[in-house]
Amino acid sequence: MSYCAELVTFTLSTSNEEFFALRKAAITEVKAAHPKLLSVPFCAKRADGSWVDLWIYESKEAADAANADAANLPEFMKMFAVIDGVDIEVTECPESAVSPLA
């Protein structure tokens, strides 16, 4: 089995605080609608002012299903409305490459 990790880069058109609140609501909504969303472990600001957000799904098919349903997820769409220049790099991670924390 391979997990699917989406590395999403973007810039913000709102305050960090508002974005974080919108992001939290979006993650909750996506997870409820698409339980194969496994983790959204971090969001970090880069030196150039852009952001990177990591979304991990059970599979590429699960990620594709969630992305196809985005327009039906109002909390996700609220978050999406405050980000610009979105780029999504889709990667696959073999299960054997995951290192559990001790």
ABEGO torsion letter per residue (X at the ends): XBBBBBBBBBBBABBAAAAAAAAAAAAAAAAAABAABABBABBBBBAAGBBBBBBBBABAAAAAAAAAAAAABAAAAAAAAABBGBBBBBBBBBAAABBBBX
